[in-house]
Amino acid sequence: MPVGAVRVSDRFVIARCGQRRIALLVENVSGLVRCSENDIAATEHLVPGLEHVKGIGRLPDGVIVIHDLDRLLSWDEEQALSGALSESEAHVQPA
């Protein structure tokens, strides 16, 4: 998605990535899907080398891609984000 200012009309998916909650900016959300572990195939058996994809879910009307959010950020990116958040918190004045 193009870089721009956050708008009231923006849509986010809130997810857990490691020990942190993250907000992912998305174009659209069409609903929530619940599927059992039996309906999810691990990607290493289907398509080797997809390190950011945890699995493929089979649904009656198609498939879904399940991303591995623990691999979303590299170790260096995680450290940079932690440092930026710590710095930001240090500049927040208590009310």
BELCOR-V474145 format. One record per residue. N is the residue number from 1. RES is the residue in one letter. PSI is psi in whole degrees, 0 to 359 (* if undefined). D_FIRST is the distance of its C-alpha to the first C-alpha in Angstrom with 1 decimal. Layout:
n = [N	N]
res = [RES	RES]
psi = [PSI	PSI]
d_first = [D_FIRST	D_FIRST]
//
This chain:
n = [1	2	3	4	5	6	7	8	9	10	11	12	13	14	15	16	17	18	19	20	21	22	23	24	25	26	27	28	29	30	31	32	33	34	35	36	37	38	39	40	41	42	43	44	45	46	47	48	49	50	51	52	53	54	55	56	57	58	59	60	61	62	63	64	65	66	67	68	69	70	71	72	73	74	75	76	77	78	79	80	81	82	83	84	85	86	87	88	89	90	91	92	93	94	95]
res = [M	P	V	G	A	V	R	V	S	D	R	F	V	I	A	R	C	G	Q	R	R	I	A	L	L	V	E	N	V	S	G	L	V	R	C	S	E	N	D	I	A	A	T	E	H	L	V	P	G	L	E	H	V	K	G	I	G	R	L	P	D	G	V	I	V	I	H	D	L	D	R	L	L	S	W	D	E	E	Q	A	L	S	G	A	L	S	E	S	E	A	H	V	Q	P	A]
psi = [147	150	138	176	148	133	158	328	355	152	139	148	126	129	164	129	100	235	5	146	138	156	122	121	126	155	321	150	122	354	182	146	133	127	151	162	333	338	4	126	132	138	333	338	334	305	93	146	359	79	337	1	125	326	172	125	133	126	162	329	16	205	159	149	127	112	147	94	338	342	8	315	140	168	318	319	320	317	319	319	316	318	318	321	320	317	318	318	329	335	354	125	131	145	*]
d_first = [0.0	3.8	6.5	8.9	11.8	12.0	13.6	16.3	14.7	11.6	12.2	12.6	14.5	17.1	18.4	20.9	20.1	23.6	25.4	22.4	20.5	16.7	14.2	11.0	8.4	8.2	8.0	11.7	14.7	17.7	20.2	21.6	23.5	26.5	27.9	30.8	30.9	33.0	30.2	27.9	28.4	27.6	25.5	28.0	30.4	28.2	25.9	26.9	24.4	21.4	21.5	18.3	19.5	22.5	23.6	23.4	24.7	27.0	27.0	29.5	26.8	24.6	23.0	20.3	18.7	19.5	17.5	19.7	18.3	21.2	19.9	16.3	17.5	20.2	23.4	22.7	19.3	21.0	23.9	21.8	20.0	23.5	24.9	22.4	23.0	26.7	26.7	24.8	27.4	30.2	29.3	29.3	32.6	34.3	35.1]
//
